[in-house]
């Protein structure tokens, strides 16, 4: 995507679907050089493949921001734990964790000091949801993995933060207001209504990414920013 | 009940606490010969020990352990998954670590949690029983030297929250304890990074690192008891006040 004279590159992992795709498009529209890493074309659980993709992405401009907005699609389907089966569990829970490890590890090798790593995840794991045990397992594991590496990479001034959005926004991105598309989003019954008026989750996340990339963002790492318009309000 | 990783450390302490409560305690261990001490302690405290070979990374073995316990004693009231990778306390160089090492952590903690829960489900549904996962403060705050351990322990917390909602209608509760205790892991850390252990000890407001049986055991027994029948989906941090802001 993008073909600008910008001197840096933003990589969007999971930029082929949902909020990742919407963010990649929005970044591109702002004139930024954007490279999408999608699971499939690049096996996100293969360190060598991810390393090669990031090396490619770094030319001609270094990767200074990595947005990780990937969860395996299997995690985003409502299935009771008893019906999931072991291969289903692996696909829905463990593959996403594995991919997060590989992407974060390889990103660390690819980015310069001072880079920004931003994970985008759904809020659903904060309270848990029936039928989404694997998803909640993966999301919490990835979120705290990010905190652990944030502590490790501070010496290089690399920040690692997580932005959470509601599940519909994560799955659908800009299409989250689309009534027809909404049928593909797992139902999460226990969440309340947002305190704030509805808006574009993509625009909300874009704004937060820009804050994290700004000089003020240099002081924030290991953080969790919940951009759900006041639905979960984590304790 | 069944306690995995019962041969030493927190698992041993929790098993002994269940023994003191008069329970039939399945001692899930990889090497049965190593369970002699905990079995003797459980018996001396008034419980009934049942030593079971149970390498939790082997799904067939964990299933067999559960079935053997239920066959011998008729019921399963609680499953305590405490076992962790032998390498859980080793500092991990995230930047160079292999996928194989990740799998080692994940298979014992994430995959085994899934398997054990599914295998125990029919028995726990029959008794209105509960699951207790031994997670860690590292799984909440994220530990720089232990990034894999942090991630898999956090994953368990997500599992607890979601499964509590899913299996609540079956009458099954699921909670976790995040202990700070003297354990084989901490003993290893003493050997590799004694200064870090000293720093941890100095940060505990109550002034000591928890004893597995006396400090971690009783809250664990409580969470599996009738007294906690309205508690599910929770993580109880048992750390002498070390972690108050998690």
Interface residues (C-beta under 8 A of the other chain):
Chain A: X45 X47 X80 X81 X82 X86 X89 X90 X93 X94 X97 X98 X101 X102 X104 X105 X108 X109 X125 X126 X127 X128 X129 X130 X131 X132 X133 X134 X135 X136 X137 X138 X139 X140 X141 X142 X143 X144 X145 X146 X147 X148 X149 X150 X151 X152 X190 X222
Chain B: X59 X94 X95 X97 X99 X102 X106 X110 X111 X113 X114 X115 X117 X118 X121 X138 X139 X140 X141 X142 X143 X144 X146 X147 X148 X150 X151 X152 X153 X154 X155 X156 X157 X158 X159 X160 X161 X162 X163 X164 X165 X166 X167 X233
